[in-house]
Amino acid sequence: MLLVLLACLMPFYVLGGVIPISPSSGIGVKILKLGPSFIPYHNNLNSWLQVAVKPGIEELTLRRFSYLKIFGCWRLKLIESKAPNLSTLNFFGKAKLSLGEALQMKTLSMSHSDVVCYARTELPSIMPNLGALTLSSCDEVVNTPMLPTKFLCLKHLTICLGSRHSPYDYFSLVSFLEASPSLETLSLDVWKKPMNHETVFGHSPHLRQMTEDQHCYLKNVKIMGFSSAKGLVELTCYILKNAVSLECLTLDTNYGCTSRCSDSESGR
């Protein structure tokens, strides 16, 4: 199944207006185009689309939208967007993204395997103005590469990681820090306890170090699921050494567990 989401510069008009489409007549439609004059007549566009977009739709064209959320479309193969005003994208799936130069993209959330490596490799060149990035990978196998490209405007970075098949080198995340000179907050969530990782208590206590590169804006760092995994300790040491404006560092060893000690009488 190939579904392409297109956002074109030119609206779609018919005799100065838009063809009214009855939700019950959507079966068999392959191309659906909505212009800006359609919006005033349908205040809840999202609810309307859930009814109107039927199986068999191959192309969907919208005007001037700035927020797009895609989830549950596991058979989706390609997402192509030419939306000039698209600034927020939340995407959960394995479809290939074709966004061109998304110059207005400010906030991006993505979730799929090896998304961290993908983001570091592909996004700096196509989203140069990205300000907030959230990445979630239940199976990150490929370590994050060191590259010359930069996230010059990135201020907030959230990474949720799980690695089921092989140990992931958390120290490779330094690549994001090196690429983000404006970064202010970093949140790293390690979902599962890294059982197979080399620890700082093993036979190789020597900690790797990177060339000193001061981070003047990084103020808040939180690592959930922190452990003695060598890569995590090395990443933390790098942050402590180079984040000269650091105000708060939280190392939480509660691997996804919500039960905590409470000082209330009713709490446990």
N, C-alpha and C positions, 0 to 999 in steps of 0.2 A: 504494500500500500504506500503510495507516494502522495503526501499532502504538502502543498507549498503555501505558506502564508506570505502574502505580498502586501506591502503598503506603498502605494504609488503616489507620485507628486500630483497627478491630475485626478480630479474627482470624476465620478461616472454619472453623467446626467442623461436623462431621456426627456426631451421637450421641456427642458428647464427644471425638471424634477427627478425623482427617483421612482423606478417601477415598484409599486407595492407588492410584496411577496407574502402570500399566505403561508403560515407554517405548515399547514396540511398539504401544501402543494410542493413541498421541498423534495419529495422522492423523485429521483431521476435527474435532478439538477447537478451539473458538474462544475459550473463556474458561477460564483456568487460575488457581485461587486456592490459595495455600499459607498455612496458619496457623503460629503459632510452635511448636506441638506437632509439626510436620512435621520441624523441624530436627534433633532428637536422632536420628532414624532415618536421616538422610542428612547425614553430616558434611561431605561434599564437595558442597555444593549447586550450585556452579558447574558441575561435571562432569555432574551429574544434569540440570540445565536444558539443557545443550548437546544432550543426547539426547532429553529429553522435549518441548522446545518445537519443534513441527513447523511447516512452512509452513501458513498459514491462521489461526494464533493472532492474535486481534485485541485481546485484553485479558489482561494478566498482573498479578495482584495478589499482593503479598508484604507480611509483617508484620515492623516493628522493624529493618530493615536500615539500616546507617549508611554503607556504601560502595557506590558504583555506578560502573562503568566501561562505556562504550559506544563501540565502534569497529567499523569495517567495515560498518555498517548504512547504506549510502548511499541506500537508498530510504526510509529512515525519515523521516516527515514531522512527527511530534509526539511529544514526551516530556512527559508530565504526571505530576507527583509530588506527593503529599500526605503524604510520609513525615515524621513529626515529628522523627525522629532522624537523618535524612540529613545527614552532616557532611562527606563527601568525594565529589566528583563529577569524573570524568574523561570528557570528552565530545569525540569526534572526528567531526564530520559537520555537516550543514546543517539538521538538524531544528530545528523551533521548540521552545523550552523554555517550559513552563508549570509553574513551581515554587511559585507562590503566594508567601507570605512564608517564605523558607527561613531561619528564625531560627537554626537549629543549624549552618548551612553554615559550615565553617571553612576548607576547602581546595577550590579549584576549578581545573581545567585545561580549557581549551577550545581547539579548533582548527578554524577555517574562515575564509573570506574576510571582511574587514572586522570581525573579531571584536573588535579593539581599540576601535573606535568603539562597537560594541554594548555591550561591557563597561562602558565609561565612562558610557554613556547609561542603561543599564537596571539594572545590578547594585547600585548603592548603595542603592536603595530596597527591593529584595527580599532582599538579603543583607547586612544591616547589621553582622553579626558576622564577616564574612569576614576571615581572617588571612593566607592565602597564596593568591596568584592567579598562574596561568601562562596566557599567551595566545600563540597561534601562528597567524600569518596569512601564507599564501603570496602573497596579493595584497591588500594594504591600500591602498585607493584614497581613502577618505574620511579627512581629517585629524581628529584627536581634538579634540572641541569642549571649550571651557571652560564648565563648569557649576557651579552652586552646591552640588550634592549632594556628600557626603563618604563616603570609606571610613575611618571613624573607627578601626577595629580592624586595618586592613591593615598587616602588618609586612614581608611578603616579596612582591616583585613581579618576575616574569620575563616579558619580552616578546620574541618572536621574529618578525621582520618580513621580508617580501619584497614588492616592488612591481614588477610586470611591465609595467603599462600606463601608469602616470603617476608622476611623482616624489612621494614622500610627505614631508610636512613633519615631520621628526623633532622639531623644536622644539615641536610641538603636544603632545608627550608630557608637557610641563610640567603639563598638565591633571591627570595622575595624581598628580604630586608635590604640586600645590596641594591636591588632594582627600584626601591621605593623610598626616595629621599624625603618625601613629605609625610611618611607614615606616622600616625599619632596613636592608633590603638591596634593591638594584635591579640587575637583570641585563637588559641589552639586547643582543640578537643580531641583527645585520643580515646576512641570508643572502647577498645579492649586492651586489657593488660598485655603488654608486649612480652609474652612468655619466652620467645626464642631470641630475644635481642641480647647482644653482649652488654653486660652491665659494667659500671665503674668499679665494681667489686671483683671483677674477673682477673684474668692474667695479663690484661693489657690496660693498665691504669692511665697510660699516657693519653691526654686529651688533645684532639686536633684543634688547631687555631687557624683563623683566617686573618688576612691582612687587615690591620686596624682601619676602620672606616666609621667615623663618628656619626651617630644618628641624632640630630639636634631636636627633632620633633616628637620622637617616640616617648610617650608619657605613661601609657597604661598597657601592661602585658598580663595575660591570664592564660595559664596552661592547665587544662582539665585532664585528669588521668595521668598526672606526672608520676614518674617512677625513676628507678636508678638506671634505666636504659641509657647507654652511653651517648647515643645521639641526642636524647632529650637534655641530658646534663650539659653536653657540649653546646647545644643551642642556647641554653639558659646562661651559661658562662659568657658566650659571645654577646648576648643582650646586655648582661651586667657590665661588661667591659666597654661596650661601644655606645649604649644608649645614655648619653650624658645628661639628658633631661628627664630620665625615668622617675616617675612619681610613685607608681604602684606596680608591684610584681606579685601576682598570686599564683602559687603552685598548689593545685588541688589534687590529692591522691584518690579521690572518690570516683572510681571508674564508672561514671554514669549512674551511680546510686544516689537516689534522692533522699534516703533516710539519713538524718543527721541528728546530732545531739541537740536538745532543746532545753532552755532554761525556764520554760513555762511549766506550770503544775500539771497541765493536761498532756503536754508533749512528752515524748520518750527520748 
